[in-house]
Amino acid sequence: MAKLSTRKRGKKWYYSFDAGTTPDGRRKRVEKGGYKTEKEALVAGTKELASFLSGNVAIISEKISVYEASRSVPSWFPC
């Protein structure tokens, strides 16, 4: 189970959680910040983590080129 954590940098709060590992074994973390309070960061992080765990968020490999990604987009989708 992924653990959600918050931290403060300067005057802003950030959330982060572990999103698994890359094929070469490095950890992949999701982090977003800029919230005024810890509670705001925690609420936003909880929503993002729930979305990630339900499969609504995909971590795309850094090795996919723009050309390969554009081939999988339907022709009717405006790019």
Secondary structure, 3 states (H helix, E strand, C coil): CCCCEEEEECCEEEEEEEEEECCCCCEEEEEEEEECCHHHHHHHHHHHHHHHHCCCCCCCCCCCCHHHHHHCCCCCCCC
